[in-house]
Amino acid sequence: MKVLVTAVLLMISAAAVFCASPKCRVCDQAIWGEFYRAKDKARGGQFEVCTNCIDLQTRCFSCSLPVKTNYTTLADGRLLCTYCAKDAITEDEEARKVCWEARDELDRLLVRFLAFPRTNLSVTFVDSFTLDTLFKSPGYTQQCTSVFGATRTMVVGGRRFIHAISILNGLSRPQLEAVAAHEFAHAWLNENLSKERWATLSKDAVEGFCELIAYELMQEHNYQAQKTNLKESPYTAGQLDAFLAAQSLHGFNAVLDWVKAGESKKLDAADPDGIRATRQSPPTATRAARPAYYSYGPTSAPPSTLTLKNISGGPSRRLAIINDRTLTVGEQARLTLATSNVVVRCLEIRSNSVLVQLEGAGVKQELFLPER
């Protein structure tokens, strides 16, 4: 009897030890002995990773944790772990809807201070190769790949702004909202800063302001992991911290005044009062009154035909805006028309026209710029 009791106690003890052993986040095997704690940059928190998996060179581009099995490979070679693959938004229309909702939310949050562009911009989702190319193209503000987006602003007729925003595909909703907010802030800056201020404002301060806009949205939605990523990133060289410190003391309106007419090229996080030093009171924007709330959805009926709105770029890389989409040669997009949705592939961009093909039907069509 004593032997039996001893055996039962040993079994219970062994089971307790087994249950207490952590499992590796990567290979899902019980860990016996040493292990590491790795940070999940997509959702936050730290997870146990065994000594074998921590040295893997394959990493999830979203959460930065190692991946070993059951991962997803995107078309451009990026890897997504099981968890991030479930969170990734891969359909362009769904991703675009998230971007418009993010812009509406920003308008509600900051309606007393500024209004983001709405009808004069397009959002396109691209792979990492295309985004890397855009960083090197004339007219695009070069940005760190941690931001996953690029914005180009064109001025038509000397007065009208057109913004072409490109965002990396395959992001989760929090990541996509943060990138969209950042790029909408770039579009706002391009419309509202004077040439004189552009000449004095540092690139770090520009990116810091755009990250501040993204941070405001992340805070509103309580996306703690994205807030942490924004604050811990060295991308703005401390300018986000400087903006946050100045805003907490003097308010968002003081931030806008400094961005438009500040005396210095960047802020000092140790001296948040420096944001009060402006050359002059920034001019009041002559904008029509706008409602405080915007709902997602087109403000007018979809067009009945394909329309070429603009052609830009150099001979080596041209961009065409067809309806509300920006396309390069070889790229395709689904466009909404009054009677149907069509998938259009851009075949050639000429000096004043674009040759496209309607997928499925195989029909080719040449679109011309409107006569000026």
Secondary structure, 3 states (H helix, E strand, C coil): CHHHHHHHHHHHHHHHHHHHCCECCCCCCECCCCEEEEECCCCCCEEEEECCHHHCCCECCCCCCECCCCCEECCCCCEECHHHHHHCCCCHHHHHHHHHHHHHHHHHHHCCCCCCCCCCEEEEEECHHHHHHHHCCCCECCCCCCCCEEEEEEEECCCEEEEEEEEECCCCHHHHHHHHHHHHHHHHHHHHCCHHHHHHCCHHHHHHHHHHHHHHHHHHCCCHHHHHHHHHCCCCCCHHHHHHHHHHHHCHHHHHHHHHHECCCCCCCCCHHHHHCECCCCCCCCCCCCCCCCCCCCCCCCCCCCCEEEEEEECCEEEEEECCEEECCCCEEEEECCCCEEEEEEEEECCCEEEEEECCCCEEEEEECCCC
